[in-house]
């Protein structure tokens, strides 16, 4: 396959590190999910349910992709106890 690049945009795009894009320990689905999440604005709130509602993959597939990203340390999940005693999980993508 011959790869050709088009003109570069000045905005409306995200730069992805080749280490992520070419990480063969991740499935294409996990890489695509990471690239999608990194394209969102800082502070955006998404969860597995909303991702599954907006995409053809189901909740189980998206949860699996997130587990892959966590295993490769692109995704960090932090679980804290809220004011009312309920646990809240915060996920951060790098």
SEFI-871035 format. One record per residue: residue in three letters; x, y, z of N, C-alpha, C in turn. Coordinates in nm, 2 decimals. Atoms other than C-alpha are relative to their C-alpha. Example, Ala and Ser with C-alpha at 12.3 -4.5 7.8 and 13.67 -1.06 7.14 Angstrom:
2
{"ALA"; {0.09; -0.12; 0.00}; {1.23; -0.45; 0.78}; {0.09; 0.12; 0.00}}
{"SER"; {-0.09; -0.11; 0.00}; {1.37; -0.11; 0.71}; {-0.08; 0.11; 0.08}}
! end
This chain:
94
{"UNK"; {0.08; -0.12; 0.00}; {0.00; 0.00; 0.00}; {0.09; 0.12; 0.00}}
{"UNK"; {-0.07; -0.13; 0.01}; {0.13; 0.35; -0.09}; {-0.08; 0.10; 0.09}}
{"UNK"; {0.06; -0.10; -0.08}; {0.06; 0.61; 0.17}; {0.03; 0.14; -0.05}}
{"UNK"; {-0.02; -0.14; 0.04}; {0.01; 0.97; 0.06}; {-0.07; 0.09; 0.09}}
{"UNK"; {0.06; -0.09; -0.10}; {-0.06; 1.26; 0.28}; {-0.06; 0.12; -0.08}}
{"UNK"; {0.06; -0.12; 0.05}; {-0.29; 1.55; 0.20}; {0.05; 0.12; 0.07}}
{"UNK"; {-0.05; -0.12; -0.06}; {-0.25; 1.91; 0.29}; {-0.04; 0.00; 0.15}}
{"UNK"; {0.03; 0.00; -0.15}; {-0.23; 1.97; 0.67}; {-0.10; 0.10; 0.04}}
{"UNK"; {0.10; -0.09; -0.05}; {-0.52; 2.13; 0.85}; {0.07; 0.09; 0.11}}
{"UNK"; {-0.05; -0.08; -0.10}; {-0.45; 2.42; 1.08}; {-0.07; -0.02; 0.14}}
{"UNK"; {0.08; 0.03; -0.13}; {-0.72; 2.32; 1.34}; {-0.10; -0.11; -0.03}}
{"UNK"; {0.10; 0.10; 0.02}; {-0.98; 2.06; 1.39}; {0.06; -0.14; -0.02}}
{"UNK"; {-0.07; 0.13; 0.01}; {-0.74; 1.77; 1.42}; {0.07; -0.03; 0.13}}
{"UNK"; {-0.07; 0.05; -0.12}; {-0.56; 1.57; 1.69}; {0.13; -0.06; -0.05}}
{"UNK"; {-0.13; 0.06; 0.03}; {-0.19; 1.47; 1.68}; {0.01; -0.12; 0.09}}
{"UNK"; {-0.01; 0.13; -0.08}; {-0.15; 1.10; 1.79}; {0.15; -0.04; -0.01}}
{"UNK"; {-0.14; 0.05; 0.00}; {0.19; 0.97; 1.90}; {0.00; -0.14; -0.07}}
{"UNK"; {-0.01; 0.12; 0.08}; {0.31; 0.69; 1.67}; {0.01; -0.12; 0.10}}
{"UNK"; {0.00; 0.11; -0.10}; {0.37; 0.48; 1.99}; {-0.13; -0.06; 0.02}}
{"UNK"; {0.13; 0.04; -0.02}; {0.00; 0.46; 2.03}; {-0.06; -0.06; -0.13}}
{"UNK"; {0.06; 0.04; 0.12}; {-0.10; 0.44; 1.67}; {0.06; -0.14; -0.06}}
{"UNK"; {-0.07; 0.11; 0.05}; {0.15; 0.16; 1.60}; {0.02; -0.11; 0.10}}
{"UNK"; {-0.01; 0.10; -0.10}; {0.12; -0.04; 1.92}; {-0.07; -0.13; -0.03}}
{"UNK"; {0.07; 0.12; 0.05}; {0.06; -0.39; 1.80}; {-0.04; -0.09; 0.11}}
{"UNK"; {0.06; 0.07; -0.11}; {-0.02; -0.51; 2.15}; {-0.15; 0.04; 0.02}}
{"UNK"; {0.14; -0.04; 0.00}; {-0.35; -0.32; 2.11}; {-0.07; -0.04; -0.12}}
{"UNK"; {0.08; 0.03; 0.12}; {-0.63; -0.42; 1.88}; {-0.03; 0.13; -0.07}}
{"UNK"; {0.04; -0.12; 0.08}; {-0.74; -0.18; 1.61}; {-0.11; 0.07; 0.07}}
{"UNK"; {0.12; -0.06; -0.08}; {-1.06; -0.12; 1.82}; {0.05; 0.09; 0.11}}
{"UNK"; {-0.05; -0.08; -0.12}; {-0.86; -0.01; 2.13}; {0.08; 0.12; -0.05}}
{"UNK"; {-0.08; -0.11; 0.05}; {-0.63; 0.21; 1.92}; {-0.10; 0.11; -0.05}}
{"UNK"; {0.10; -0.09; 0.05}; {-0.94; 0.37; 1.75}; {-0.07; 0.07; 0.12}}
{"UNK"; {0.07; -0.06; -0.12}; {-1.11; 0.43; 2.09}; {0.09; 0.10; 0.06}}
{"UNK"; {-0.09; -0.09; -0.06}; {-0.80; 0.59; 2.23}; {0.01; 0.13; -0.09}}
{"UNK"; {-0.01; -0.12; 0.08}; {-0.77; 0.82; 1.93}; {-0.12; 0.08; 0.00}}
{"UNK"; {0.13; -0.07; -0.01}; {-1.14; 0.91; 1.95}; {0.00; 0.08; 0.13}}
{"UNK"; {0.01; -0.07; -0.13}; {-1.11; 0.99; 2.33}; {0.10; 0.11; 0.00}}
{"UNK"; {-0.10; -0.11; 0.00}; {-0.79; 1.20; 2.27}; {-0.05; 0.11; -0.09}}
{"UNK"; {0.05; -0.11; 0.09}; {-0.98; 1.40; 2.00}; {-0.10; 0.08; 0.07}}
{"UNK"; {0.10; -0.07; -0.07}; {-1.24; 1.51; 2.26}; {0.07; 0.12; 0.07}}
{"UNK"; {-0.06; -0.12; -0.07}; {-1.19; 1.85; 2.43}; {0.03; -0.04; 0.15}}
{"UNK"; {-0.03; 0.03; -0.14}; {-1.03; 1.85; 2.78}; {-0.12; 0.02; 0.09}}
{"UNK"; {0.11; -0.01; -0.09}; {-1.28; 1.78; 3.05}; {-0.13; -0.07; -0.05}}
{"UNK"; {0.12; 0.07; 0.06}; {-1.53; 1.59; 2.82}; {-0.03; -0.12; 0.08}}
{"UNK"; {0.05; 0.11; -0.08}; {-1.74; 1.34; 3.00}; {-0.06; -0.11; -0.09}}
{"UNK"; {0.06; 0.11; 0.08}; {-1.81; 1.00; 2.83}; {0.01; -0.12; 0.09}}
{"UNK"; {0.00; 0.12; -0.07}; {-1.88; 0.66; 2.97}; {-0.02; -0.12; -0.10}}
{"UNK"; {0.02; 0.11; 0.09}; {-1.91; 0.31; 2.82}; {-0.14; 0.00; -0.06}}
{"UNK"; {0.14; 0.00; 0.05}; {-2.29; 0.34; 2.79}; {-0.01; 0.10; -0.11}}
{"UNK"; {0.02; -0.10; 0.10}; {-2.27; 0.67; 2.59}; {0.08; -0.03; -0.12}}
{"UNK"; {-0.08; 0.04; 0.12}; {-1.99; 0.54; 2.37}; {-0.07; -0.11; -0.08}}
{"UNK"; {0.07; 0.10; 0.07}; {-2.19; 0.23; 2.29}; {-0.12; 0.05; -0.07}}
{"UNK"; {0.12; -0.05; 0.06}; {-2.50; 0.43; 2.21}; {0.04; 0.08; -0.13}}
{"UNK"; {-0.04; -0.08; 0.12}; {-2.30; 0.65; 1.96}; {0.08; -0.08; -0.10}}
{"UNK"; {-0.09; 0.08; 0.09}; {-2.10; 0.37; 1.79}; {-0.05; -0.14; -0.02}}
{"UNK"; {0.05; 0.13; 0.02}; {-2.16; 0.03; 1.64}; {0.04; -0.11; 0.09}}
{"UNK"; {-0.04; 0.10; -0.09}; {-1.96; -0.16; 1.89}; {-0.09; 0.00; 0.13}}
{"UNK"; {0.08; 0.01; -0.12}; {-2.14; -0.28; 2.20}; {0.08; 0.03; 0.12}}
{"UNK"; {-0.07; -0.04; -0.12}; {-2.07; -0.21; 2.56}; {0.11; -0.10; 0.04}}
{"UNK"; {-0.11; 0.10; -0.03}; {-1.87; -0.54; 2.60}; {0.12; 0.03; -0.07}}
{"UNK"; {-0.12; -0.03; 0.09}; {-1.64; -0.45; 2.31}; {0.07; 0.12; 0.05}}
{"UNK"; {-0.07; -0.12; -0.05}; {-1.58; -0.10; 2.44}; {0.06; -0.02; 0.13}}
{"UNK"; {-0.06; 0.03; -0.13}; {-1.52; -0.23; 2.79}; {0.13; -0.07; -0.02}}
{"UNK"; {-0.12; 0.07; 0.03}; {-1.27; -0.47; 2.65}; {0.11; 0.09; -0.06}}
{"UNK"; {-0.10; -0.09; 0.05}; {-1.09; -0.20; 2.45}; {0.06; 0.09; 0.12}}
{"UNK"; {-0.05; -0.08; -0.11}; {-1.07; 0.01; 2.77}; {0.09; -0.08; 0.09}}
{"UNK"; {-0.09; 0.08; -0.07}; {-0.92; -0.28; 2.95}; {0.14; -0.02; -0.06}}
{"UNK"; {-0.12; 0.00; 0.07}; {-0.66; -0.31; 2.68}; {0.08; 0.12; 0.02}}
{"UNK"; {-0.07; -0.13; -0.02}; {-0.57; 0.06; 2.71}; {0.05; 0.01; 0.14}}
{"UNK"; {-0.04; 0.00; -0.14}; {-0.55; 0.02; 3.09}; {0.12; -0.09; 0.01}}
{"UNK"; {-0.11; 0.09; -0.02}; {-0.32; -0.28; 3.06}; {0.13; 0.06; -0.06}}
{"UNK"; {-0.11; -0.06; 0.06}; {-0.09; -0.08; 2.83}; {0.03; 0.14; 0.06}}
{"UNK"; {-0.02; -0.12; -0.08}; {-0.11; 0.22; 3.07}; {-0.03; 0.13; -0.08}}
{"UNK"; {0.05; -0.12; 0.07}; {-0.27; 0.46; 2.82}; {-0.12; 0.06; 0.08}}
{"UNK"; {0.12; -0.04; -0.07}; {-0.58; 0.47; 3.04}; {0.02; -0.03; 0.15}}
{"UNK"; {-0.01; 0.02; -0.14}; {-0.57; 0.52; 3.42}; {-0.14; 0.02; 0.06}}
{"UNK"; {0.13; -0.02; -0.07}; {-0.88; 0.46; 3.63}; {0.03; 0.02; 0.15}}
{"UNK"; {-0.01; -0.03; -0.14}; {-0.90; 0.61; 3.98}; {-0.14; -0.01; 0.06}}
{"UNK"; {0.12; 0.02; -0.06}; {-1.17; 0.50; 4.21}; {0.00; 0.08; 0.14}}
{"UNK"; {0.01; -0.07; -0.12}; {-1.27; 0.74; 4.49}; {-0.14; -0.01; 0.06}}
{"UNK"; {0.13; 0.01; -0.07}; {-1.55; 0.75; 4.75}; {-0.05; 0.15; 0.01}}
{"UNK"; {0.06; -0.13; 0.00}; {-1.78; 1.05; 4.71}; {-0.06; 0.04; 0.13}}
{"UNK"; {0.06; -0.06; -0.12}; {-1.96; 1.26; 4.97}; {-0.10; -0.09; 0.06}}
{"UNK"; {0.11; 0.09; -0.05}; {-2.25; 1.02; 5.00}; {0.04; -0.14; 0.02}}
{"UNK"; {-0.05; 0.14; -0.02}; {-2.03; 0.71; 5.03}; {0.00; -0.08; -0.13}}
{"UNK"; {0.00; 0.07; 0.12}; {-2.08; 0.61; 4.67}; {0.14; 0.01; -0.07}}
{"UNK"; {-0.13; 0.00; 0.07}; {-1.77; 0.52; 4.47}; {-0.02; 0.05; -0.14}}
{"UNK"; {0.00; -0.07; 0.13}; {-1.69; 0.72; 4.16}; {0.13; -0.04; -0.07}}
{"UNK"; {-0.12; 0.03; 0.08}; {-1.44; 0.60; 3.89}; {0.03; 0.11; -0.10}}
{"UNK"; {-0.04; -0.11; 0.10}; {-1.25; 0.87; 3.70}; {0.11; -0.07; -0.09}}
{"UNK"; {-0.10; 0.05; 0.09}; {-1.07; 0.76; 3.39}; {0.07; 0.11; -0.07}}
{"UNK"; {-0.09; -0.10; 0.07}; {-0.78; 0.96; 3.24}; {0.07; -0.07; -0.11}}
{"UNK"; {-0.07; 0.05; 0.12}; {-0.64; 0.89; 2.89}; {0.12; 0.08; -0.02}}
{"UNK"; {-0.13; -0.07; 0.03}; {-0.28; 0.98; 2.81}; {0.04; -0.03; -0.14}}
! end
